[in-house]
Structure formats: structure tokens, C-alpha cells
């Protein structure tokens, strides 16, 4: 299974808020993670979704 690593910088988002979202998708494959992020009603989910899509 191929792995990708993406780093996001210069975003006005608190690390704790981002960690809540990232912990929900960590360990899942990309399709599952995008599905979870799509239906998560938090603004941080949009940022993480864009990051995952770019990776």
C-alpha cells in the first residue's frame, strides 16, 4: 500500500482543533477518510479535506 505525506503550513487553525479532525481519519484509506471529512460539520474538516486531496 502506497503512503503519502502532506504538510500544511500557514493556516490559521488551532492545532487542537485540527487534531480532533485528523484523529478521526488517521489509519483509514483515502476514500474512507474523504467520506468522513465530507460529512463532518467543522470548518477544520474542509482544510484537512483539501490537504488530503492534494496528497
N, C-alpha and C positions, 0 to 999 in steps of 0.2 A: 504494500500500500504506500503510495507516494505521500509525502508530507510537505507542507508548505509553511513558511513562517512569514508573517507580515507584522510590521512595526508601524504604529500610528503615532505621529508627533504633532505638536502644536494644535491640539484640540482642546477647547475649553470644556472639559468634562472631568468631574472629580474622580479620582482613582477608585474610591469606594463604590461609587455608582456604576462605573464601568465593570468593576469586578463582579458585581451582582449579576450582570448580564453575561459576562464571559464564563462564569462558573456554570451557567445553565447549558452552555453549548460545548464546553470543553469535553473532549473524548468522543464526541459524535462525529459522524461523517458529514461532509459539506452539505449534502441535500437535507439531512435532518436538521442541521444547525440553521440553515436558511429558513426552513419551515417554522422552527421555534421562534426565530427572530421576527419573522413576518407577523406573527400574532402576539407579540409581546408589546403591551401598551406603554412603553417607556421611551423617552427620547434617546437614551443611550443605546437602545436596540437598533435604531436607524444608523447610528455611527458604526457600531460593530458589524451590522449587516453590510454596509459599504466596504468596510475593511475586509471582511471575509470574501466578498465578491471580487475584490481586487487581487486577492492572494492566489 
